[in-house]
Amino acid sequence: MFRKMIDQYAVDQRALPASLDDLARMQYLREVPPDPITGKRDWGLQIGGTSIEGNSLHGVIDIHSSARGTGSDGIPYRDY
């Protein structure tokens, strides 16, 4: 859901969000939910750039859990 809303924000606003709070403030999310693994709103953000219609954008491009460790499937939480 986060990734979809980041993409939609970028298309609509012609900018990338600077934080997850931007997604909530602009009503792409009702609120920033807690990470289900840590129980906190401590998501790991990947900041980077992209281009839309020739415009260079910089901001949040991806999100992942900030929890340490791995899931029962052996995949690190940060890769979910």
Secondary structure as UniProt FT lines:
FT   HELIX           2..13
FT   HELIX           20..25
FT   TURN            26..27
FT   TURN            36..38
FT   STRAND          44..52
FT   TURN            53..54
FT   STRAND          55..64
FT   TURN            72..73
FT   HELIX           77..79
//
